[in-house]
Amino acid sequence: MSGDEKQTKGGPELGTAEEALIGARRAKAVKARARGENPFANDVTAGAPLVDLAIARAVFDAARDAAGRYDAEKVDAVAAAEQRVAGRVLFLRSFGGVTFVRLRDRTGELQLYCDEASLGVDYARLEELDLGDFIEASGPGMATQKGELSIRARTLRLLTKALRPLPTKTSFKDVEARYRMRYVDLVANPGVAAVFRARSAMLAAVREFLDTRGFLEVETPTMHSLIGGAAAKPFVTHHNALDMNLFLRIAPELYLKRLVVGGFERVYEVARCYRNEGVSTRHNPEFTMLEYYQAYATYDVLMDQTEALLRHVDERVARALPKEHAAWLALRRFTLDRFVRLPMKEGILAALDRAKLPHDLVERVGTPDAPIKEWAKAAKGAGRDIDWTNFNAGAKKCDSPGERVFCAYEYVVEPFLTKDYVTPEGKTLPVFVIDYPFEVSPLARKKDADPSLVDRFELFIDGRELCNAFSELNDPDDQADRFRAQVAKKAKGAEETMDYDADYVRALEHGMPPAAGFGMGIDRLAMMLTGAASIRDVILFPLLRPEASGGDS
């Protein structure tokens, strides 16, 4: 009966073809146990040390020609003892009494050359191997007739039996299945594994950059009694022992600045944060961000530092994954060679000029007499693509001049950064949008020259926001007033507001030195440097709806 046939009268239930394959693999595991072997062994530390496949390959580097082929005589001449290796079986091919097995471990891939002369009676055990199994083997190096480096297996045994078959590269393309079964995705799609190796290299590079500049890495609470650190809707949980509701943190900012008050003048955290908001290609409810705070610095200092940080991280990724980085670099639509610094109000005026629109548009939009249809009809160039309906609706909700300026920026400037700021070669330039209205920046320091603005920047690369930073507000009375304004907005029904944090105000009353703070989404950084289209492509296990129950199979 074929694997996809259904149960017949008196016969076993084989179900789908996959279930039949699982049954066959289980039978092989039973056969191994019957011989006294454990198909899920854990005694690999006994005997000669295991050698990483990349190290086993490197032993024979001198035997390789310019084309990458290995010379058999040179391989044989390398004075190396037998090497013991282990890995997952990716490929099996037998013909003429010889079986080729390709292994993969964390460092790379290497082929085993298995013949009956070397393995003896154990050669028959190869018939019990399946793709996905983990095995170990030992033997000397050799080169095949095609010049491929191999280990001539003299011993070989099963370490772990894979009961489920691995999908092929072409069969495992369903996006939700890939996210849900990332453990399979990483094996079936090597490019996916490269993205997460790159992400790890980015985090190491970020830490290296800050550690060498005297920053101290810390950990702060992830459960807060108040909403603070950013304007966002939080997740709510309950502490049973204390009988109190808590909020999963939306940002670590206020705790990190408490540490600046306490004398940790350069401090950072790679923080897991949570925001109970929508899901999109750029937003995930659970995400990772870097925040750091530096005493005796301004947002200008942090802009210079941000450019250096991003170049440093990109360089380290190139060093860790040169081949993959070269491919990502070739597809980039942006450059990190030069950055633009754009004051928000100047950006709005420049955009209005390019679109042939009046400068008083910002004050008039959202009012009953705003000539929206006339503006939309008169707009030139990118101005024709402005979302006039939502722009006007958003402006009507603004309670202050600063909020209207920010609303105008969001619709007139931000969507067109990739078109308005490009190199002669057509690469988009990273843009620091600076000097925000104080009304939309409740934790940032007002500018001395213009108190209606704050010393703040957001960095946009290829149209995506990556960083947010500002010179910190350290005046406790000003901070208290900003918190009260947030509470007033909450009373009017605004959801994305902060609470009044009396302890933080008290901390500022003890004195915080002049400082600047920085926040960057690690997920978005990984998206940017690897060319990922969705934030879920750079999060190992993104949040998904529960899987439909399918039993225990």
Secondary structure, 3 states (H helix, E strand, C coil): CCCCCCCCCCCCCCCCHHHHHHHHHHHHHHHHHHCCCCCECCCCCCCCCECCHHHHHHCCHHHECCCCCECHHHHHHCCCCCEEEEEEEEEEEEECCEEEEEEEECCEEEEEEEEHHHHHHHHHHHHHCCCCCEEEEEECEEECCCCCEEEECCEEEEEECCCCCCCCCCCCCCHHHHHHCHHHHHHHCHHHHHHHHHHHHHHHHHHHHHHCCCCEECCCCCEECCCCCCCCCCCEEEECCCCEEEEECCCCHHHHHHHHHCCCCEEEEEEEEECCCCCCCCCCCEEEEEEEEEECCCHHHHHHHHHHHHHHHHHHHHHHCHHHHHHHHHHCCECCCCCEEEEHHHHHHHHHHHCCCCCCHHHHCCCCCCCHHHHHHHCCHHHHHCCHHHHHHHHHCCCCHHHHHHHHHHHHCHHHHHHHCECCCCCECCEEEEEEEHHHCCCECECCCCCCEEEEEEEEECCEEEEEEEEECCCHHHHHHHHHHHHHHHHCCCCCCCCCCHHHHHHHHCCCCCEEEEEEEHHHHHHHHHCCCCHHHHCCCCCCCCCCCCCCC
